[in-house]
Amino acid sequence: MILFTWKKVASKGLLVVLTSGLLMSSAAAAALQQGDSGSDVALLQERLQNLGYEVGGADGSFGQQTEAAVKALQADRGLEVDGLVGEATWAALRLPGTPVSRGRNEGMAVSRILATAARFQGVPYLWGGTTPDGFDCAGYTQYVFALNGISLPRTADVQFEVGLPITKSQLQPGDLVFFTTYEPGPSHNGIYLGDGRFISASSSRGVAVDRLDSPYWGPRYIGARRVVR
């Protein structure tokens, strides 16, 4: 997986910094173990389920069944089987096969992202929300992509700096789309679905599908980024 980070450099325009691999998520930075609970555990459980391991539901509680699933993953991947979710185990939880060019495998990765995004339609909006109990816009995109092995920064403005900038005519499903709303610059974002539609967590409707050219969103659109390549 290759991510491009665009940053302003004084008097030199734009500098493209090419980084290999995935950005480390806040969840990946801390080890988890039996007895822990919270949104990081729920993310762990959803990752395990996506890879075919039975955890009994993503309830955010690290119990015996989750530990057994972690140990099974560790055994399958040749890791130390201790049931602790540290950096090596988080790395193993990244979904394999994320492509570096658009083709059949990339289409499969995008299909997974869109299917994940659709699962949370109807979840209410929550300022600062990063879980299915309630999302804000960037919390939603971060969560959806994380479940598919791609780590994004926490806020819309920083997500705008990640990925390959593309024009509106180049939009493809799975791209991130950005809007200016309550403050100048990228303050809202969502996931492009195709056919002029995108899905996002908006303050008025929660996770819902809208059109890029709607009277509200059309004038507020400011750009897009591609993070699946």
BELNORSUL-V308261 format. One record per residue. N is the residue number from 0. RES is the residue in one letter. PHI is phi in degrees with one decimal (NA if undefined). Layout:
# BELNORSUL-V308261
n->(N,N)
res->(RES,RES)
phi->(PHI,PHI)
This chain:
# BELNORSUL-V308261
n->(0,1,2,3,4,5,6,7,8,9,10,11,12,13,14,15,16,17,18,19,20,21,22,23,24,25,26,27,28,29,30,31,32,33,34,35,36,37,38,39,40,41,42,43,44,45,46,47,48,49,50,51,52,53,54,55,56,57,58,59,60,61,62,63,64,65,66,67,68,69,70,71,72,73,74,75,76,77,78,79,80,81,82,83,84,85,86,87,88,89,90,91,92,93,94,95,96,97,98,99,100,101,102,103,104,105,106,107,108,109,110,111,112,113,114,115,116,117,118,119,120,121,122,123,124,125,126,127,128,129,130,131,132,133,134,135,136,137,138,139,140,141,142,143,144,145,146,147,148,149,150,151,152,153,154,155,156,157,158,159,160,161,162,163,164,165,166,167,168,169,170,171,172,173,174,175,176,177,178,179,180,181,182,183,184,185,186,187,188,189,190,191,192,193,194,195,196,197,198,199,200,201,202,203,204,205,206,207,208,209,210,211,212,213,214,215,216,217,218,219,220,221,222,223,224,225,226,227,228)
res->(M,I,L,F,T,W,K,K,V,A,S,K,G,L,L,V,V,L,T,S,G,L,L,M,S,S,A,A,A,A,A,L,Q,Q,G,D,S,G,S,D,V,A,L,L,Q,E,R,L,Q,N,L,G,Y,E,V,G,G,A,D,G,S,F,G,Q,Q,T,E,A,A,V,K,A,L,Q,A,D,R,G,L,E,V,D,G,L,V,G,E,A,T,W,A,A,L,R,L,P,G,T,P,V,S,R,G,R,N,E,G,M,A,V,S,R,I,L,A,T,A,A,R,F,Q,G,V,P,Y,L,W,G,G,T,T,P,D,G,F,D,C,A,G,Y,T,Q,Y,V,F,A,L,N,G,I,S,L,P,R,T,A,D,V,Q,F,E,V,G,L,P,I,T,K,S,Q,L,Q,P,G,D,L,V,F,F,T,T,Y,E,P,G,P,S,H,N,G,I,Y,L,G,D,G,R,F,I,S,A,S,S,S,R,G,V,A,V,D,R,L,D,S,P,Y,W,G,P,R,Y,I,G,A,R,R,V,V,R)
phi->(NA,-117.0,-118.1,-106.1,-112.7,-102.6,-137.2,-71.7,-124.8,-52.6,62.9,-126.2,71.6,-108.9,-109.5,-98.4,-105.7,-93.7,-121.1,-99.8,93.4,-113.8,-66.7,-75.0,-81.4,-62.1,-66.5,-71.0,-78.4,-122.6,-79.2,-115.1,-152.5,-56.3,103.5,-76.1,-152.0,126.2,-66.9,-64.6,-66.7,-61.1,-63.6,-55.6,-64.3,-66.6,-60.7,-60.7,-61.6,-61.8,-92.7,95.8,-96.6,-86.3,-120.9,79.2,108.1,-89.1,-95.9,79.5,-116.0,-85.0,-104.9,-63.9,-68.1,-65.2,-61.7,-62.9,-66.3,-61.7,-63.8,-63.9,-60.5,-60.3,-64.7,-64.6,-96.7,73.3,-95.1,-62.6,-91.0,-125.2,76.4,-94.0,-102.5,-102.6,-60.9,-64.4,-71.4,-60.4,-62.2,-68.4,-80.4,-66.3,-63.0,-73.6,80.8,-66.3,-80.6,-112.8,-148.2,-76.7,-170.2,-61.4,-64.3,-62.5,-60.9,-66.8,-63.2,-64.4,-59.8,-64.1,-63.0,-65.4,-65.9,-63.9,-58.5,-67.8,-61.2,-102.1,-60.4,98.7,-64.1,-69.6,-78.9,-144.5,-58.9,82.4,-75.6,-132.5,-134.4,-63.5,-71.3,169.8,-121.3,-96.5,-61.0,-75.2,-62.1,-67.4,-63.3,-60.2,-66.2,-61.7,-70.1,-61.8,-65.4,-112.8,80.8,-121.0,-91.6,-118.4,-63.3,-79.3,-115.0,-61.8,-65.7,-78.9,-60.8,-64.4,-87.6,-106.4,101.3,-94.8,-62.3,-134.5,-82.7,-61.8,-71.4,-94.7,-56.8,-133.5,-52.6,97.1,-71.5,-88.5,-115.6,-128.3,-139.9,-103.4,-127.3,-82.1,-151.5,-60.2,88.0,-70.6,-121.5,-148.5,-149.7,-157.1,-114.6,-73.0,-102.7,105.1,55.8,76.2,-112.0,-143.4,-119.9,-156.0,-98.8,-104.1,-65.8,-90.6,-127.9,70.8,-72.9,-154.0,-96.9,-135.5,-101.3,-61.0,-97.3,-66.6,-56.2,-83.2,-79.4,-52.0,-70.0,-97.9,-67.2,-126.5,157.1,-145.6,-134.2,-109.6,-111.6,-103.2,-135.5)
